[in-house]
Amino acid sequence: MRQVHPMVHQADRPDGGVEWGCPRCGRYMIFYPLRRLVVTLGQANVVHLSGAPFPPPPDHARGLSEFDRRWLRGNDLAWDP
């Protein structure tokens, strides 16, 4: 089984790229919508995982419609916001 290193979000670039770095081995990447650029290789035989940064929480949550509430109840998924 190969080692897994989680990558950490570093910065959002003005050109649309998102920078990610591995604190364990130094791998540094820039993700663009259609490509990725490896700036520093780090350990090549390791699986590196990155994910999108979490979006900011909404100012208010949208309420559920009556249709949604019936569907949830009908599928035994109680929802009480």
FIPA-405805 format. One line per field, with one value per residue (C-alpha): residue number from 0; chain; x, y, z. Coordinates in pm, 1 decimal. Layout:
pos NUM/...
unit A/...
east X/...
north Y/...
up Z/...
This chain:
pos 0/1/2/3/4/5/6/7/8/9/10/11/12/13/14/15/16/17/18/19/20/21/22/23/24/25/26/27/28/29/30/31/32/33/34/35/36/37/38/39/40/41/42/43/44/45/46/47/48/49/50/51/52/53/54/55/56/57/58/59/60/61/62/63/64/65/66/67/68/69/70/71/72/73/74/75/76/77/78/79/80
unit A/A/A/A/A/A/A/A/A/A/A/A/A/A/A/A/A/A/A/A/A/A/A/A/A/A/A/A/A/A/A/A/A/A/A/A/A/A/A/A/A/A/A/A/A/A/A/A/A/A/A/A/A/A/A/A/A/A/A/A/A/A/A/A/A/A/A/A/A/A/A/A/A/A/A/A/A/A/A/A/A
east 0.0/133.1/172.0/-85.9/-4.0/-289.0/-213.5/-301.8/-465.8/-210.8/-362.2/-604.4/-427.0/-562.8/-528.8/-779.0/-528.2/-540.7/-212.5/-170.1/131.9/229.1/365.3/526.0/742.0/731.7/526.4/373.0/107.9/-110.5/-448.2/-622.6/-967.2/-826.6/-473.1/-237.5/117.6/361.1/603.5/798.0/784.0/830.5/801.3/679.5/589.1/335.2/-35.3/-117.3/-474.7/-611.6/-961.1/-1136.0/-1133.8/-1460.5/-1693.2/-1796.2/-2119.9/-2432.7/-2590.1/-2911.4/-3017.5/-3293.0/-3602.9/-3739.8/-4049.4/-4350.5/-4269.3/-3918.1/-4051.7/-4303.0/-4033.3/-3798.9/-4075.2/-4182.8/-3827.0/-3790.5/-3552.9/-3684.7/-3564.9/-3609.4/-3398.0
north 0.0/339.9/623.4/904.8/1269.5/1520.3/1849.7/2184.2/2477.0/2758.2/3038.2/3138.8/3304.9/3606.9/3407.8/3145.0/2891.3/2733.3/2656.7/2337.6/2224.6/1905.2/1978.7/1632.0/1620.3/1967.1/1887.1/2209.9/2229.1/2486.6/2363.4/2540.9/2449.0/2246.7/2156.5/2125.1/2245.4/2065.6/2330.7/2110.2/1731.9/1616.4/1238.2/1105.5/756.4/894.7/951.9/1319.6/1417.4/1765.9/1900.5/2223.5/2473.2/2490.7/2764.9/3029.1/2948.5/3107.4/3404.4/3207.9/2856.1/2811.5/2662.3/2333.1/2331.1/2125.5/1884.7/1834.1/1778.7/1517.0/1341.2/1329.7/1201.4/946.9/811.2/802.7/1099.1/1332.0/1687.3/1956.7/2262.8
up 0.0/-96.3/149.7/137.1/204.9/243.1/72.6/230.6/51.9/31.5/-175.1/-448.2/-738.9/-930.0/-1255.4/-1133.0/-1004.2/-659.5/-482.5/-276.4/-75.8/105.2/452.4/474.1/161.8/5.8/-308.3/-440.4/-711.5/-881.2/-1003.1/-1290.0/-1424.0/-1716.0/-1603.6/-1310.9/-1272.0/-1040.6/-915.6/-670.7/-711.3/-350.9/-312.4/-645.6/-517.6/-266.5/-332.7/-275.7/-191.6/-225.0/-211.1/-284.8/-2.4/185.9/63.4/314.1/499.6/350.9/525.9/560.5/473.1/219.8/376.7/253.6/40.2/145.7/-139.1/0.2/353.1/229.6/29.2/329.4/559.6/297.3/286.7/665.4/667.1/932.0/880.6/1138.8/1056.7
